[in-house]
């Protein structure tokens, strides 16, 4: 069962740490707020270790990204493929990085005591909830429904243009948004997200005027 409330509150916590809430979200900036985590591209990792990107893909068991967890020192290394080949566009890369951050924020590595979580490894077949939670985190972090009103979101294209998701992810997110609107029950989290965004927007305007 996905821990929706927990993930929502974690996204709110991250947003509250940002000096400004700007879209598309800079996922690499968010990693700076995770003290025991660093980011590296497949390409950089391959260069440092004198191997090919294909070797990195095999090590990570994923063409897009994975997270390695150093259990002994409680440290994380997020690896993401920055090549745009095979439809790995910037929007998809942004999603992959957010998805990997989601695994860390949801404490999937420490709960499972597993040193690597990726799309093709055994752990995903054992506990598919991890992938679902990481996907929900990525979607909420990158394109939170409570803030759609500020950008007059009326289509998947609006989502793509505003939040920087891929075409596929934008379409899926818009379908989710329509369902959310029909069954929506306003929560304190939604109010907090709106209040925080308004505060950040006001602070930004005051800084510009000064």
C-alpha positions as CSV (number, residue, x, y, z in Angstrom):
1,X,0.0,0.0,0.0
2,X,1.5,3.3,-1.1
3,X,2.1,5.8,1.8
4,X,0.5,8.7,0.1
5,X,0.3,11.0,3.2
6,X,3.9,10.3,4.2
7,X,5.2,11.0,0.6
8,X,3.1,14.2,0.3
9,X,4.5,15.5,3.6
10,X,8.1,14.7,2.4
11,X,7.5,16.7,-0.8
12,X,6.2,19.6,1.3
13,X,9.3,19.4,3.5
14,X,11.6,19.5,0.4
15,X,9.7,22.4,-1.1
16,X,10.0,24.3,2.2
17,X,13.8,24.0,2.1
18,X,14.1,25.4,-1.4
19,X,15.1,29.1,-1.6
20,X,12.5,29.4,-4.4
21,X,10.0,27.0,-5.9
22,X,10.6,27.1,-9.7
23,X,9.4,24.8,-12.4
24,X,10.7,22.6,-13.9
25,X,12.1,21.5,-10.6
26,X,15.9,21.2,-10.5
27,X,16.3,17.6,-9.2
28,X,20.1,17.9,-8.8
29,X,19.5,20.9,-6.5
30,X,17.3,18.8,-4.3
31,X,20.0,16.2,-3.9
32,X,22.1,18.9,-2.1
33,X,19.5,18.8,0.7
34,X,20.1,15.1,1.2
35,X,23.3,15.2,3.3
36,X,24.4,11.6,2.6
37,X,23.7,11.5,-1.1
38,X,25.5,12.5,-4.3
39,X,24.7,12.3,-8.0
40,X,26.8,11.1,-10.9
41,X,25.9,10.4,-14.5
42,X,26.6,7.1,-16.2
43,X,29.0,8.8,-18.5
44,X,31.1,10.3,-15.6
45,X,31.0,7.0,-13.7
46,X,32.2,5.2,-16.8
47,X,35.0,7.7,-17.4
48,X,36.2,7.5,-13.7
49,X,36.1,3.7,-13.7
50,X,37.6,3.3,-17.2
51,X,34.7,1.3,-18.6
52,X,31.9,1.8,-21.1
53,X,28.4,3.2,-20.5
54,X,27.1,-0.3,-21.5
55,X,29.1,-1.7,-18.6
56,X,27.5,0.8,-16.3
57,X,24.1,-0.2,-17.6
58,X,24.8,-3.8,-16.7
59,X,26.1,-2.9,-13.3
60,X,23.1,-0.8,-12.6
61,X,20.7,-3.3,-14.2
62,X,18.9,-0.3,-15.8
63,X,19.3,1.8,-18.9
64,X,18.0,4.9,-17.2
65,X,19.2,5.0,-13.5
66,X,19.7,3.4,-10.2
67,X,20.8,4.2,-6.6
68,X,23.7,2.4,-4.9
69,X,23.5,2.3,-1.1
70,X,26.6,2.0,1.1
71,X,25.1,0.2,4.1
72,X,28.2,0.5,6.2
73,X,28.5,4.3,5.9
74,X,24.8,5.0,5.2
75,X,25.6,6.8,1.9
76,X,23.8,7.0,-1.4
77,X,25.0,7.4,-4.9
78,X,22.4,8.2,-7.6
79,X,23.5,7.2,-11.1
80,X,21.5,8.4,-14.1
81,X,22.1,8.0,-17.8
82,X,22.4,11.5,-19.4
83,X,22.4,10.2,-23.0
84,X,19.3,11.2,-25.0
85,X,19.4,8.1,-27.1
86,X,16.5,5.6,-27.0
87,X,14.0,8.3,-26.2
88,X,15.8,9.2,-22.9
89,X,14.9,12.9,-23.3
90,X,15.5,15.5,-20.6
91,X,11.9,15.0,-19.2
92,X,12.5,11.4,-18.8
93,X,15.9,12.0,-17.2
94,X,14.3,14.5,-14.7
95,X,11.7,11.8,-13.8
96,X,14.4,9.1,-13.4
97,X,16.4,11.3,-11.0
98,X,13.2,12.2,-9.0
99,X,12.3,8.5,-8.9
100,X,15.7,7.6,-7.4
101,X,15.4,10.4,-4.8
102,X,12.0,8.9,-4.0
103,X,13.6,5.5,-3.1
104,X,15.9,7.3,-0.7
105,X,13.2,9.6,0.9
106,X,10.9,6.6,1.3
107,X,13.8,4.7,3.0
108,X,13.5,1.7,0.7
109,X,17.2,0.8,1.0
110,X,17.3,0.9,4.7
111,X,14.0,-1.0,5.1
112,X,15.2,-3.7,2.8
113,X,18.9,-3.5,3.7
114,X,19.5,-3.8,0.0
115,X,22.5,-2.1,-1.5
116,X,21.0,-1.3,-4.9
117,X,17.5,-0.7,-6.2
118,X,16.9,-0.6,-10.0
119,X,14.1,-1.3,-12.5
120,X,15.3,-4.8,-13.4
121,X,16.7,-6.3,-10.2
122,X,15.2,-9.0,-8.1
123,X,14.0,-6.7,-5.3
124,X,11.4,-5.1,-7.6
125,X,9.7,-8.4,-8.2
126,X,9.7,-9.1,-4.5
127,X,8.3,-5.8,-3.4
128,X,6.7,-3.8,-6.3
129,X,5.5,-1.3,-3.7
130,X,8.9,0.4,-3.8
131,X,8.5,1.3,-7.5
132,X,5.0,2.5,-7.0
133,X,6.0,4.7,-4.1
134,X,9.0,6.1,-6.0
135,X,6.8,6.9,-9.0
136,X,4.3,8.6,-6.8
137,X,7.0,10.7,-5.2
138,X,8.5,11.7,-8.6
139,X,5.1,12.7,-9.9
140,X,4.2,14.7,-6.8
141,X,7.6,16.4,-6.6
142,X,7.8,17.4,-10.2
143,X,4.1,18.3,-10.9
144,X,2.1,18.7,-7.7
145,X,-1.7,18.8,-8.3
146,X,-2.4,21.6,-5.7
147,X,-0.2,24.0,-7.7
148,X,-1.9,23.4,-11.1
149,X,-4.3,26.2,-10.4
150,X,-1.4,28.7,-10.5
151,X,-0.5,27.7,-14.1
152,X,-4.0,27.2,-15.5
153,X,-3.3,23.6,-16.4
154,X,-5.9,22.4,-18.9
155,X,-4.0,19.8,-21.0
156,X,-1.1,17.4,-21.0
157,X,0.8,19.9,-23.1
158,X,0.4,22.5,-20.4
159,X,2.0,20.0,-17.9
160,X,4.8,19.3,-20.3
161,X,5.5,23.0,-20.9
162,X,5.3,24.0,-17.3
163,X,6.7,21.1,-15.3
164,X,9.2,19.6,-17.9
165,X,7.8,16.1,-17.9
166,X,8.1,13.9,-21.0
167,X,5.2,13.6,-23.4
168,X,4.2,10.2,-22.1
169,X,4.5,11.2,-18.4
170,X,2.6,14.5,-19.0
171,X,-0.3,12.6,-20.6
172,X,-0.4,10.1,-17.7
173,X,-0.2,12.9,-15.1
174,X,-3.0,14.8,-16.8
175,X,-5.3,11.7,-16.7
176,X,-4.4,11.3,-13.0
177,X,-5.2,15.0,-12.5
178,X,-8.7,14.6,-14.0
179,X,-9.4,11.7,-11.7
180,X,-8.0,13.6,-8.7
181,X,-10.4,16.6,-9.4
182,X,-13.4,14.3,-9.5
183,X,-12.6,12.5,-6.2
184,X,-10.8,15.5,-4.5
185,X,-11.2,16.1,-0.8
186,X,-9.2,19.1,0.2
187,X,-6.6,18.3,2.8
188,X,-4.3,20.2,5.1
189,X,-1.4,19.1,2.9
190,X,-3.0,20.8,-0.1
191,X,-3.6,24.0,1.8
192,X,0.0,23.9,3.1
193,X,1.4,23.5,-0.5
194,X,-0.7,26.4,-1.8
195,X,0.3,28.6,1.2
196,X,4.0,27.8,0.8
197,X,3.9,28.5,-3.0
198,X,2.1,31.8,-2.5
199,X,4.6,32.8,0.2
200,X,7.5,31.9,-2.0
201,X,6.0,33.8,-5.0
202,X,5.4,36.9,-2.8
203,X,9.0,36.8,-1.4
204,X,10.3,36.5,-4.9
205,X,8.3,39.5,-6.1
206,X,9.5,41.6,-3.1
207,X,13.1,40.7,-3.9
208,X,12.7,41.8,-7.5
209,X,11.1,45.1,-6.4
210,X,14.0,45.8,-4.1
